[in-house]
Amino acid sequence: MSDMVERTLTALPGLFLQNQLGGPGASRAPFFSRLGGLIRGVTALSSKHEEEKLIQQELSSLKATVSAPTTTLKTMKECMVRLIYCEMLGYDASFGYIHAIKLAQQGNLLEKRVGYLAVSLFLHESHELLLLLVNTVVKDLQSTNLVEVCMALTVVSQIFPREMIPAVLPLIEDKLQHSKEIIRRKAVLALYKFYLIAPNQVQHIHTKFRKALCDRDVGVMAASLHIYLRMIKENASGYKDLTESFVTILKQVVGGKLPVEFSYHSVPAPWLQIQLLRILGLLGKDDERTSELMYDVLDESLRRAELNHNVTYAILFECVHTIYSIYPKSELLEKAAKCIGKFVLSPKINLKYLGLKALTYVIQQDPSLALQHQITIIECLDHPDPIIKREVN
């Protein structure tokens, strides 16, 4: 058995009970231990044909078990985990879909979690069986149990049918005011999903999204940026008044004011920085007054980001793109051009490509700033990497 599979099994102590397979009591082993045996059995096989034979036997056994009227919800939960594994391998476990919905409807907390997980993996938002889960989701959204509310919000943000959005929209709007940050965060993500699949149904809640942007929890604020980036791409003029808010957030991120768990390789919230830079680039395009609000934070972003890790390269590239997208400021343009020079002269192919890509922004804004890299560009015409050659042609 591979080391990866061994580590996977070790990392799932909640799924595998104390009993081990292979002894005299193997036939009475819990279903979760049987899942471990199934995984080990599949990884030990030497051909696809043997795998198909083993999985088909497993599916036949599971079909008989879940269809039996005496099967308990606990046993159903255990079977569902094995069905998920079979489905993940690419085999048809559709006979278990309805049982996954029933488990989410009728089980205790642990059983409901497995049922919801199975439903989110088995079904898509247009699947006809999903309508059977709507009432359960509505009930769980009104629950006083945080786990049930979280489960309902998660499945809503993943596969909820478009035609059923009105049934849950008021409940999810209320969750934006919830005392627990995880509920507010999941509510924002659910509304973002609604915006993607049915934007006209959530147009009226933009005021509440503005409050989410200023939420005291960083996770809620970060979740709201997804939908703002989408909306600003479609209509930047409608969100110009939020520029100062985005600038303030970026200053806090760049200044290391966020909790340490948002850092990556000592870089403060890099993906959050990239999103904010893209938003500012859209808001400041061809707008001098709006662009003036972000000059200082862009200068600070360039100064603080050091060329020491891949994620900082991404931040620098996005910062350069933003500087050349907004209304120009000569000092910033020159600093960005120097930064591009570090990319272009780098021996690393990926960084050189980023530098050449960034030079296209420079040429559009001020061709004279690109002259200092003229020799490097000419040398790239004969570069052995075809992608580099294509970028300079």
Disulfide bonds with the S-S distance in Angstrom:
none
